[in-house]
Amino acid sequence: MKRVILTFILLATFIFSYSGNFDIYPNPAANEISINSNSQVKSIEIFNLLGSKVFSKEIQNFELLQNLNISQLKEGRYFIKIVFLNNTSEVTTLIKK
């Protein structure tokens, strides 16, 4: 009987805090997503699975609905962090197809 030892290294740590203050659609998405929020959005950040920031946008008009072009992202899974005007934030996953 062979033994297999697996070692995992956590490269990115995100505390998932998602209470439903925003919706992302479509998800999975190819070129553009819409973010519909119950609170005013201050900034949007997208991270790859290694924890590297691959996209960042400061919102100037603090609207509740944001359209975001994600065509520059490679296919895969990402974390999207929404920072609200009151400096709270929420993180969820985004799938780019």
mmCIF file of the C-alpha atoms, coordinates in Angstrom:
data_MODEL
# 
_entry.id   MODEL 
# 
loop_
_atom_site.group_PDB 
_atom_site.id 
_atom_site.type_symbol 
_atom_site.label_atom_id 
_atom_site.label_alt_id 
_atom_site.label_comp_id 
_atom_site.label_asym_id 
_atom_site.label_entity_id 
_atom_site.label_seq_id 
_atom_site.pdbx_PDB_ins_code 
_atom_site.Cartn_x 
_atom_site.Cartn_y 
_atom_site.Cartn_z 
_atom_site.occupancy 
_atom_site.B_iso_or_equiv 
_atom_site.pdbx_formal_charge 
_atom_site.auth_seq_id 
_atom_site.auth_comp_id 
_atom_site.auth_asym_id 
_atom_site.auth_atom_id 
_atom_site.pdbx_PDB_model_num 
ATOM 1  C CA . MET A 1 1  ? 0.000   0.000  0.000   1.00 0.00 ? 1  MET A CA 1 
ATOM 2  C CA . LYS A 1 2  ? 1.416   3.356  -1.069  1.00 0.00 ? 2  LYS A CA 1 
ATOM 3  C CA . ARG A 1 3  ? 1.095   6.425  1.089   1.00 0.00 ? 3  ARG A CA 1 
ATOM 4  C CA . VAL A 1 4  ? 0.493   9.770  -0.503  1.00 0.00 ? 4  VAL A CA 1 
ATOM 5  C CA . ILE A 1 5  ? 1.304   12.923 1.396   1.00 0.00 ? 5  ILE A CA 1 
ATOM 6  C CA . LEU A 1 6  ? -0.257  16.124 0.170   1.00 0.00 ? 6  LEU A CA 1 
ATOM 7  C CA . THR A 1 7  ? 1.025   19.514 1.248   1.00 0.00 ? 7  THR A CA 1 
ATOM 8  C CA . PHE A 1 8  ? -1.010  22.634 0.672   1.00 0.00 ? 8  PHE A CA 1 
ATOM 9  C CA . ILE A 1 9  ? 0.354   26.123 0.912   1.00 0.00 ? 9  ILE A CA 1 
ATOM 10 C CA . LEU A 1 10 ? -2.158  28.890 1.395   1.00 0.00 ? 10 LEU A CA 1 
ATOM 11 C CA . LEU A 1 11 ? -1.054  31.735 -0.854  1.00 0.00 ? 11 LEU A CA 1 
ATOM 12 C CA . ALA A 1 12 ? -4.028  34.006 -0.422  1.00 0.00 ? 12 ALA A CA 1 
ATOM 13 C CA . THR A 1 13 ? -6.131  34.607 2.631   1.00 0.00 ? 13 THR A CA 1 
ATOM 14 C CA . PHE A 1 14 ? -9.505  36.234 2.261   1.00 0.00 ? 14 PHE A CA 1 
ATOM 15 C CA . ILE A 1 15 ? -12.090 36.524 4.934   1.00 0.00 ? 15 ILE A CA 1 
ATOM 16 C CA . PHE A 1 16 ? -15.332 35.987 3.096   1.00 0.00 ? 16 PHE A CA 1 
ATOM 17 C CA . SER A 1 17 ? -17.822 38.448 4.371   1.00 0.00 ? 17 SER A CA 1 
ATOM 18 C CA . TYR A 1 18 ? -20.823 38.410 2.097   1.00 0.00 ? 18 TYR A CA 1 
ATOM 19 C CA . SER A 1 19 ? -24.127 39.439 3.558   1.00 0.00 ? 19 SER A CA 1 
ATOM 20 C CA . GLY A 1 20 ? -25.927 40.074 0.289   1.00 0.00 ? 20 GLY A CA 1 
ATOM 21 C CA . ASN A 1 21 ? -25.400 43.834 0.070   1.00 0.00 ? 21 ASN A CA 1 
ATOM 22 C CA . PHE A 1 22 ? -24.600 43.462 -3.626  1.00 0.00 ? 22 PHE A CA 1 
ATOM 23 C CA . ASP A 1 23 ? -25.287 41.207 -6.603  1.00 0.00 ? 23 ASP A CA 1 
ATOM 24 C CA . ILE A 1 24 ? -22.926 40.443 -9.471  1.00 0.00 ? 24 ILE A CA 1 
ATOM 25 C CA . TYR A 1 25 ? -24.406 39.337 -12.765 1.00 0.00 ? 25 TYR A CA 1 
ATOM 26 C CA . PRO A 1 26 ? -23.865 37.501 -14.939 1.00 0.00 ? 26 PRO A CA 1 
ATOM 27 C CA . ASN A 1 27 ? -21.585 35.192 -13.017 1.00 0.00 ? 27 ASN A CA 1 
ATOM 28 C CA . PRO A 1 28 ? -19.878 33.420 -14.809 1.00 0.00 ? 28 PRO A CA 1 
ATOM 29 C CA . ALA A 1 29 ? -19.207 36.289 -17.193 1.00 0.00 ? 29 ALA A CA 1 
ATOM 30 C CA . ALA A 1 30 ? -17.211 36.768 -20.386 1.00 0.00 ? 30 ALA A CA 1 
ATOM 31 C CA . ASN A 1 31 ? -16.680 40.486 -20.964 1.00 0.00 ? 31 ASN A CA 1 
ATOM 32 C CA . GLU A 1 32 ? -18.727 42.622 -18.605 1.00 0.00 ? 32 GLU A CA 1 
ATOM 33 C CA . ILE A 1 33 ? -20.348 42.344 -15.197 1.00 0.00 ? 33 ILE A CA 1 
ATOM 34 C CA . SER A 1 34 ? -22.891 44.514 -13.465 1.00 0.00 ? 34 SER A CA 1 
ATOM 35 C CA . ILE A 1 35 ? -22.678 45.131 -9.744  1.00 0.00 ? 35 ILE A CA 1 
ATOM 36 C CA . ASN A 1 36 ? -25.958 46.150 -8.143  1.00 0.00 ? 36 ASN A CA 1 
ATOM 37 C CA . SER A 1 37 ? -25.535 47.307 -4.561  1.00 0.00 ? 37 SER A CA 1 
ATOM 38 C CA . ASN A 1 38 ? -27.763 48.271 -1.649  1.00 0.00 ? 38 ASN A CA 1 
ATOM 39 C CA . SER A 1 39 ? -25.033 50.664 -0.457  1.00 0.00 ? 39 SER A CA 1 
ATOM 40 C CA . GLN A 1 40 ? -22.873 53.192 -2.265  1.00 0.00 ? 40 GLN A CA 1 
ATOM 41 C CA . VAL A 1 41 ? -19.725 51.590 -3.702  1.00 0.00 ? 41 VAL A CA 1 
ATOM 42 C CA . LYS A 1 42 ? -16.379 53.299 -3.066  1.00 0.00 ? 42 LYS A CA 1 
ATOM 43 C CA . SER A 1 43 ? -14.040 50.876 -4.848  1.00 0.00 ? 43 SER A CA 1 
ATOM 44 C CA . ILE A 1 44 ? -13.871 47.502 -6.569  1.00 0.00 ? 44 ILE A CA 1 
ATOM 45 C CA . GLU A 1 45 ? -10.864 45.173 -6.493  1.00 0.00 ? 45 GLU A CA 1 
ATOM 46 C CA . ILE A 1 46 ? -10.378 41.823 -8.204  1.00 0.00 ? 46 ILE A CA 1 
ATOM 47 C CA . PHE A 1 47 ? -7.764  39.294 -7.042  1.00 0.00 ? 47 PHE A CA 1 
ATOM 48 C CA . ASN A 1 48 ? -6.561  36.069 -8.629  1.00 0.00 ? 48 ASN A CA 1 
ATOM 49 C CA . LEU A 1 49 ? -6.380  32.843 -6.615  1.00 0.00 ? 49 LEU A CA 1 
ATOM 50 C CA . LEU A 1 50 ? -2.797  33.626 -5.616  1.00 0.00 ? 50 LEU A CA 1 
ATOM 51 C CA . GLY A 1 51 ? -3.967  36.817 -3.931  1.00 0.00 ? 51 GLY A CA 1 
ATOM 52 C CA . SER A 1 52 ? -2.478  39.216 -6.484  1.00 0.00 ? 52 SER A CA 1 
ATOM 53 C CA . LYS A 1 53 ? -4.597  42.241 -7.303  1.00 0.00 ? 53 LYS A CA 1 
ATOM 54 C CA . VAL A 1 54 ? -5.386  42.121 -11.030 1.00 0.00 ? 54 VAL A CA 1 
ATOM 55 C CA . PHE A 1 55 ? -7.925  44.943 -11.203 1.00 0.00 ? 55 PHE A CA 1 
ATOM 56 C CA . SER A 1 56 ? -8.774  48.001 -9.141  1.00 0.00 ? 56 SER A CA 1 
ATOM 57 C CA . LYS A 1 57 ? -11.244 50.809 -9.683  1.00 0.00 ? 57 LYS A CA 1 
ATOM 58 C CA . GLU A 1 58 ? -12.050 53.790 -7.485  1.00 0.00 ? 58 GLU A CA 1 
ATOM 59 C CA . ILE A 1 59 ? -15.649 54.900 -7.925  1.00 0.00 ? 59 ILE A CA 1 
ATOM 60 C CA . GLN A 1 60 ? -16.116 58.638 -8.256  1.00 0.00 ? 60 GLN A CA 1 
ATOM 61 C CA . ASN A 1 61 ? -19.902 58.953 -8.423  1.00 0.00 ? 61 ASN A CA 1 
ATOM 62 C CA . PHE A 1 62 ? -20.766 56.327 -5.755  1.00 0.00 ? 62 PHE A CA 1 
ATOM 63 C CA . GLU A 1 63 ? -23.672 54.938 -7.761  1.00 0.00 ? 63 GLU A CA 1 
ATOM 64 C CA . LEU A 1 64 ? -25.502 51.794 -6.672  1.00 0.00 ? 64 LEU A CA 1 
ATOM 65 C CA . LEU A 1 65 ? -25.117 50.134 -10.093 1.00 0.00 ? 65 LEU A CA 1 
ATOM 66 C CA . GLN A 1 66 ? -21.680 49.698 -11.656 1.00 0.00 ? 66 GLN A CA 1 
ATOM 67 C CA . ASN A 1 67 ? -20.835 48.112 -14.996 1.00 0.00 ? 67 ASN A CA 1 
ATOM 68 C CA . LEU A 1 68 ? -17.345 46.692 -15.199 1.00 0.00 ? 68 LEU A CA 1 
ATOM 69 C CA . ASN A 1 69 ? -15.380 45.537 -18.246 1.00 0.00 ? 69 ASN A CA 1 
ATOM 70 C CA . ILE A 1 70 ? -13.533 42.314 -17.349 1.00 0.00 ? 70 ILE A CA 1 
ATOM 71 C CA . SER A 1 71 ? -12.518 41.278 -20.868 1.00 0.00 ? 71 SER A CA 1 
ATOM 72 C CA . GLN A 1 72 ? -8.821  41.733 -19.968 1.00 0.00 ? 72 GLN A CA 1 
ATOM 73 C CA . LEU A 1 73 ? -8.991  38.958 -17.339 1.00 0.00 ? 73 LEU A CA 1 
ATOM 74 C CA . LYS A 1 74 ? -7.988  35.404 -18.230 1.00 0.00 ? 74 LYS A CA 1 
ATOM 75 C CA . GLU A 1 75 ? -10.516 32.612 -17.831 1.00 0.00 ? 75 GLU A CA 1 
ATOM 76 C CA . GLY A 1 76 ? -10.725 31.347 -14.278 1.00 0.00 ? 76 GLY A CA 1 
ATOM 77 C CA . ARG A 1 77 ? -11.915 32.019 -10.759 1.00 0.00 ? 77 ARG A CA 1 
ATOM 78 C CA . TYR A 1 78 ? -11.317 35.328 -8.983  1.00 0.00 ? 78 TYR A CA 1 
ATOM 79 C CA . PHE A 1 79 ? -12.172 37.037 -5.731  1.00 0.00 ? 79 PHE A CA 1 
ATOM 80 C CA . ILE A 1 80 ? -13.994 40.345 -6.037  1.00 0.00 ? 80 ILE A CA 1 
ATOM 81 C CA . LYS A 1 81 ? -13.902 42.788 -3.141  1.00 0.00 ? 81 LYS A CA 1 
ATOM 82 C CA . ILE A 1 82 ? -16.422 45.600 -2.918  1.00 0.00 ? 82 ILE A CA 1 
ATOM 83 C CA . VAL A 1 83 ? -15.598 48.490 -0.569  1.00 0.00 ? 83 VAL A CA 1 
ATOM 84 C CA . PHE A 1 84 ? -18.562 50.631 0.403   1.00 0.00 ? 84 PHE A CA 1 
ATOM 85 C CA . LEU A 1 85 ? -18.645 54.339 1.162   1.00 0.00 ? 85 LEU A CA 1 
ATOM 86 C CA . ASN A 1 86 ? -18.791 53.608 4.915   1.00 0.00 ? 86 ASN A CA 1 
ATOM 87 C CA . ASN A 1 87 ? -15.460 51.665 4.538   1.00 0.00 ? 87 ASN A CA 1 
ATOM 88 C CA . THR A 1 88 ? -16.998 48.234 5.110   1.00 0.00 ? 88 THR A CA 1 
ATOM 89 C CA . SER A 1 89 ? -16.243 45.599 2.503   1.00 0.00 ? 89 SER A CA 1 
ATOM 90 C CA . GLU A 1 90 ? -17.493 42.279 1.212   1.00 0.00 ? 90 GLU A CA 1 
ATOM 91 C CA . VAL A 1 91 ? -15.774 39.573 -0.822  1.00 0.00 ? 91 VAL A CA 1 
ATOM 92 C CA . THR A 1 92 ? -17.247 36.939 -3.095  1.00 0.00 ? 92 THR A CA 1 
ATOM 93 C CA . THR A 1 93 ? -16.100 34.872 -6.056  1.00 0.00 ? 93 THR A CA 1 
ATOM 94 C CA . LEU A 1 94 ? -16.271 35.763 -9.731  1.00 0.00 ? 94 LEU A CA 1 
ATOM 95 C CA . ILE A 1 95 ? -15.879 33.298 -12.583 1.00 0.00 ? 95 ILE A CA 1 
ATOM 96 C CA . LYS A 1 96 ? -14.473 34.626 -15.868 1.00 0.00 ? 96 LYS A CA 1 
ATOM 97 C CA . LYS A 1 97 ? -15.305 32.465 -18.874 1.00 0.00 ? 97 LYS A CA 1 
# 
